[in-house]
Amino acid sequence: MKIIDFYVIILLFLITLITYYTANSIVFILIQFFICITISIYTYVLKNNARIDKLTSLYNRKYFDYILSDKLKRLRGRANLALLICDVDN
């Protein structure tokens, strides 16, 4: 996470400098492209950090609830379902 934070800060600084000193449309398009890539990388990392428990390196309860509700919608009325839940961090 620290490397991506550093990457974002440096990239935004460079984008600010380039935008300030140039008004070329190709440069502007490239800047927008790099902003999109940066936001995509940052979003991916944040989503993974939100899903995974740092203590156990397993998916957390919120992600489990999301997956379970999705599976229950798909299986509604078609199959039996058994579920076993263990508390691994206590």
C-alpha positions as CSV (number, residue, x, y, z in Angstrom):
1,M,0.0,0.0,0.0
2,K,2.9,2.4,0.8
3,I,4.4,2.0,-2.7
4,I,1.1,2.8,-4.4
5,D,0.6,5.8,-2.2
6,F,4.0,7.1,-3.2
7,Y,3.3,6.3,-6.8
8,V,0.0,8.3,-6.7
9,I,1.7,11.3,-5.1
10,I,4.5,11.4,-7.6
11,L,2.1,10.9,-10.5
12,L,-0.2,13.6,-9.4
13,F,2.7,16.0,-9.0
14,L,4.0,15.2,-12.5
15,I,0.6,15.6,-13.9
16,T,0.2,19.0,-12.3
17,L,3.6,20.2,-13.7
18,I,2.9,18.9,-17.2
19,T,-0.6,20.4,-17.2
20,Y,0.7,23.7,-16.0
21,Y,3.5,24.0,-18.6
22,T,1.8,22.5,-21.7
23,A,-1.6,22.8,-23.3
24,N,-1.1,20.1,-26.0
25,S,-4.1,17.9,-26.5
26,I,-2.0,14.7,-26.9
27,V,-0.3,15.4,-23.6
28,F,-3.7,16.0,-22.0
29,I,-5.0,12.7,-23.3
30,L,-1.9,10.9,-22.0
31,I,-2.4,12.5,-18.6
32,Q,-6.0,11.4,-18.5
33,F,-4.9,7.8,-19.5
34,F,-2.4,7.7,-16.6
35,I,-4.9,9.1,-14.2
36,C,-7.3,6.3,-15.2
37,I,-4.6,3.6,-14.7
38,T,-3.7,5.0,-11.3
39,I,-7.2,5.1,-10.1
40,S,-7.8,1.6,-11.4
41,I,-4.7,0.3,-9.5
42,Y,-5.6,2.1,-6.4
43,T,-9.3,0.9,-6.5
44,Y,-8.1,-2.7,-7.0
45,V,-5.8,-2.5,-3.9
46,L,-8.5,-0.9,-1.8
47,K,-11.1,-3.5,-2.7
48,N,-8.7,-6.3,-1.9
49,N,-7.8,-4.7,1.5
50,A,-11.6,-4.3,2.2
51,R,-12.3,-7.9,1.5
52,I,-9.4,-9.6,3.3
53,D,-8.9,-9.8,7.0
54,K,-5.3,-8.8,7.9
55,L,-5.1,-11.1,10.9
56,T,-6.1,-14.3,9.2
57,S,-5.6,-13.4,5.5
58,L,-9.1,-14.8,4.8
59,Y,-12.1,-13.1,3.4
60,N,-14.0,-11.0,6.0
61,R,-17.6,-11.2,7.1
62,K,-18.9,-8.5,4.8
63,Y,-17.5,-10.3,1.7
64,F,-18.8,-13.6,3.0
65,D,-22.3,-12.1,3.3
66,Y,-22.1,-10.8,-0.2
67,I,-21.0,-14.1,-1.7
68,L,-23.6,-16.1,0.4
69,S,-26.5,-13.9,-0.7
70,D,-25.4,-14.3,-4.3
71,K,-25.2,-18.1,-4.0
72,L,-28.5,-18.3,-2.3
73,K,-30.2,-16.3,-5.1
74,R,-28.8,-18.7,-7.6
75,L,-29.8,-21.9,-5.7
76,R,-33.3,-20.7,-4.6
77,G,-35.6,-23.7,-4.8
78,R,-33.2,-25.9,-6.8
79,A,-30.8,-27.5,-4.3
80,N,-30.2,-28.1,-0.7
81,L,-27.5,-26.1,1.0
82,A,-25.4,-26.9,4.1
83,L,-23.2,-24.2,5.7
84,L,-20.4,-24.6,8.3
85,I,-19.0,-21.4,9.9
86,C,-15.8,-21.4,12.1
87,D,-14.4,-18.5,14.1
88,V,-10.7,-18.9,13.3
89,D,-9.3,-15.8,15.1
90,N,-10.5,-16.5,18.6
